[in-house]
């Protein structure tokens, strides 16, 4: 396959390193990078197979300015919910491409480990099963792809787990112990599934790689940017400073705010996400913990 990876951050580079093993693969972004195989953006967007790994919050603007549909087959590797519009990624991409040309990547996967060729399993979700199978065939042997039709479920899992990962970092930063972390992650999974149920997601998705798998990984490791945000919040650090130190996009910050806004409009119970948003706004982490524990 001739594939262009659009987005040259760590995740984009990791997927590029994996896909170029068995495919004619290039990589591009708006800013030129010193990467072997890097080509100009306008040229890359002419490829028949496009993998997008760009910030969720920049997706709508990026596509509006740069992308013109020519029946390209797209795999979206981003995770999150647009904070301004409250739209899921599949809704944003549907403005620019047919749903039959769209697939979405999810599952537990740190970029650094993919770059090393360490084994992992991922999920490719699409309303077009044939397209999902085509994308699955592009991955090398150390990545095991599964196929799903539950696009909205995979999207909510990928977005919400970043919010719970921030809470996981707070839990570790406060030294609350393994019991507390297990409680947080399991209740976080319940909260994710409750939110997903409202939008018609399948319950099985939350128990699989996209849900529990990615949540367990992101909410318990310093390799997760969102987890590191939580560590900083637990220390009482300023959010802007935390993000500057990380130096990369932590999608859970904007997604937490989008989720709580959507939940409030639809009367969905999201206590962990609510406390994460409050901490992002400056609430003391210990006070947030107290408020979580005293809920009825």
C-alpha positions in Angstrom: 0.0 0.0 0.0 1.0 3.6 -0.6 0.4 5.4 2.7 1.0 8.9 3.8 1.1 9.6 7.5 -0.2 13.1 8.2 1.2 14.5 11.5 4.8 14.0 12.6 4.5 14.1 16.4 5.6 11.1 18.4 2.5 9.0 17.6 2.6 9.8 13.9 6.3 8.9 13.8 5.7 5.7 15.6 3.0 4.6 13.2 5.1 5.7 10.3 8.0 3.5 11.5 5.6 0.5 11.8 3.8 1.0 8.5 6.8 1.5 6.4 8.0 -2.0 7.2 5.5 -3.6 4.7 4.4 -0.5 2.7 5.5 2.4 0.6 5.1 4.9 3.3 5.8 8.6 3.7 5.2 11.2 6.5 4.3 14.8 6.4 3.1 17.7 8.6 2.5 21.5 8.3 5.9 22.1 9.8 8.9 20.5 8.0 10.7 17.8 10.0 14.1 16.2 9.6 12.7 12.7 9.2 13.7 10.2 6.5 10.7 9.8 4.2 9.3 13.3 4.9 7.5 15.0 2.0 5.5 18.1 1.4 2.0 18.2 2.8 0.2 19.0 -0.5 2.0 16.0 -2.1 1.3 13.7 0.8 -2.5 14.5 0.7 -2.7 13.1 -2.8 -1.9 9.6 -1.6 -4.7 7.1 -1.8 -4.3 5.9 1.8 -4.0 8.6 4.5 -3.3 8.1 8.2 -4.1 11.2 10.2 -2.3 11.7 13.5 -3.0 15.4 14.3 -4.3 17.1 17.4 -8.1 16.7 17.8 -8.5 20.4 18.7 -6.8 21.4 15.4 -8.5 18.8 13.1 -11.4 20.8 11.8 -9.3 23.8 11.0 -6.5 21.6 9.4 -8.9 19.7 7.2 -10.7 22.9 6.1 -7.5 24.6 5.1 -5.6 21.6 3.6 -7.8 18.6 2.7 -9.9 18.0 -0.4 -11.6 14.6 -0.7 -10.6 12.5 -3.7 -12.0 9.2 -2.4 -8.9 8.7 -0.2 -9.1 5.9 2.4 -8.5 7.4 5.8 -7.4 5.9 9.1 -7.7 8.4 12.0 -5.2 7.8 14.8 -6.2 10.8 17.0 -8.2 10.6 20.1 -10.4 13.2 21.7 -13.5 15.4 21.5 -13.6 18.9 20.0 -14.0 21.3 22.9 -15.6 24.1 20.8 -18.2 22.1 18.9 -18.5 19.1 21.1 -18.2 16.9 18.0 -16.6 13.5 17.9 -13.8 12.9 15.4 -16.0 10.8 13.1 -18.4 13.7 12.9 -15.6 16.2 12.0 -14.2 13.9 9.3 -17.7 13.2 7.9 -17.8 16.8 6.8 -14.9 16.1 4.5 -15.2 12.5 3.5 -17.7 9.6 3.2 -18.2 7.4 6.2 -17.3 4.4 4.0 -13.8 5.9 3.5 -13.2 6.4 7.3 -11.6 4.1 9.9 -10.4 4.8 13.4 -7.5 3.4 15.4 -7.7 2.7 19.1 -6.3 0.5 21.8 -3.4 0.4 24.3 -0.3 1.7 22.6 2.5 4.0 23.7 4.5 5.5 20.8 7.9 4.7 22.4 7.1 1.0 22.5 5.7 0.9 19.0 8.9 2.6 17.8 10.9 -0.2 19.5 8.8 -2.9 17.7 7.4 -4.3 21.0 4.2 -6.3 20.6 0.8 -4.7 21.0 -2.8 -5.2 19.9 -5.0 -2.4 18.4 -8.5 -2.0 17.1 -9.6 -0.6 13.7 -13.2 0.5 13.8 -15.2 1.4 10.7 -18.7 1.2 9.3 -16.9 -0.3 6.3 -15.6 -3.7 7.3 -13.6 -4.2 4.0 -11.8 -0.9 4.6 -10.9 -1.9 8.2 -9.5 -5.2 6.9 -7.4 -3.4 4.3 -5.9 -1.1 7.0 -5.4 -4.1 9.3 -3.3 -5.8 6.6 -0.9 -2.9 6.4 0.4 -3.4 10.0 3.6 -5.4 10.7 3.6 -8.7 12.6 4.3 -7.2 16.0 1.0 -5.4 15.9 -2.2 -7.5 16.2 -5.1 -5.6 14.7 -8.7 -6.4 15.6 -11.7 -5.1 13.6 -14.9 -3.5 15.1 -17.9 -1.7 13.7 -18.5 0.3 16.9 -16.9 3.6 15.8 -18.6 5.8 18.5 -17.7 3.3 21.2 -14.0 3.3 20.2 -14.0 7.1 20.0 -15.5 7.6 23.4 -13.1 5.1 25.0 -10.1 6.8 23.3 -11.2 10.2 24.4 -12.5 9.4 28.0 -9.5 7.3 29.0 -7.3 10.4 28.8 -9.4 12.1 31.3 -9.3 9.2 33.7 -5.5 9.1 33.1 -5.2 12.6 34.5 -7.0 11.4 37.6 -4.7 8.4 37.7 -1.7 10.7 37.8 -3.2 12.7 40.6 -3.8 9.5 42.5 -0.2 8.5 42.2 1.1 12.1 42.9 -0.8 12.2 46.1 0.6 8.8 47.1 -2.8 7.2 47.6 -1.6 3.6 46.9 -2.5 0.8 44.7 -5.9 0.1 46.2 -7.0 3.7 45.4 -5.6 3.4 41.9 -7.6 0.2 41.2 -10.7 1.8 42.6 -10.3 4.8 40.4 -9.6 2.9 37.2 -12.5 0.5 37.7 -15.0 3.4 38.5 -13.5 5.3 35.6 -14.4 2.5 33.3 -18.0 2.5 34.7 -18.1 6.3 34.1 -16.8 5.9 30.5 -19.4 3.2 29.7 -22.2 5.3 31.2 -21.3 8.2 29.0 -20.9 5.9 25.9 -24.3 4.2 26.5 -26.0 7.6 26.0 -24.5 7.8 22.5 -25.3 4.2 21.5 -21.9 2.6 22.1 -21.7 -1.1 22.6 -21.0 -2.2 26.1 -18.5 -4.9 24.9 -16.3 -2.1 23.5 -15.6 -0.8 27.0 -14.4 -4.2 28.2 -12.0 -4.7 25.2 -8.8 -3.2 24.0 -10.2 0.2 23.1 -11.8 0.6 26.6 -10.3 -1.3 29.5 -7.0 -2.0 27.7 -6.2 1.5 26.8 -7.5 2.8 30.2 -5.4 0.5 32.3 -2.3 1.5 30.3 -2.9 5.3 30.2 -4.0 5.6 33.8 -1.1 3.8 35.4 2.1 4.9 33.6 4.3 8.0 33.3 4.7 7.3 29.6 1.2 8.8 29.3 1.2 12.6 28.9 -2.2 12.9 30.5 -1.0 10.9 33.5 1.9 13.3 33.8 -0.6 16.2 33.8 -2.2 14.6 36.9 1.2 14.2 38.6 1.8 17.9 38.2 -1.7 18.8 39.5 -1.1 16.7 42.6 2.0 18.8 43.3 -0.1 22.0 43.0 1.7 23.1 39.8 0.2 25.6 37.3 -1.4 23.9 34.3 0.4 26.0 31.8 3.7 25.1 33.3 2.8 21.4 33.4 2.0 21.5 29.7 5.1 23.4 28.8 7.2 20.8 30.6 5.5 18.0 28.8 6.0 19.8 25.5 3.3 17.8 23.7 -0.4 17.8 23.4 -2.2 16.2 26.3 -5.6 15.6 24.7 -7.3 14.9 28.1 -7.2 18.5 29.1 -9.5 19.8 26.4 -11.5 16.5 26.3 -12.3 16.7 30.0 -13.9 20.1 29.5 -15.8 18.9 26.4 -17.1 15.8 28.2 -18.4 17.7 31.3 -20.1 20.3 29.1 -21.8 17.5 27.0 -22.7 15.6 30.2 -24.3 18.6 31.8 -26.4 19.3 28.7 -27.5 15.7 28.6 -27.7 15.0 32.4 -25.1 12.3 32.4 -23.4 11.5 35.7 -19.6 12.1 35.3 -18.1 12.6 38.8 -14.5 11.9 38.0 -14.4 14.0 34.9 -16.1 16.8 36.9 -13.3 16.8 39.5 -10.6 16.6 36.8 -12.0 19.8 35.2 -12.1 21.5 38.6 -8.5 20.6 39.2 -7.5 21.8 35.8 -9.2 25.1 36.8 -7.1 25.3 40.0 -8.9 23.3 42.6 -6.7 21.6 45.2 -6.2 17.9 44.4 -6.8 16.8 48.0 -10.1 18.8 48.1 -11.1 17.1 44.8 -10.4 13.7 46.4 -12.5 14.6 49.4 -15.4 15.6 47.3 -15.1 12.3 45.3 -15.1 10.2 48.4 -18.0 11.9 50.1 -20.4 11.4 47.2 -23.6 9.5 48.0 
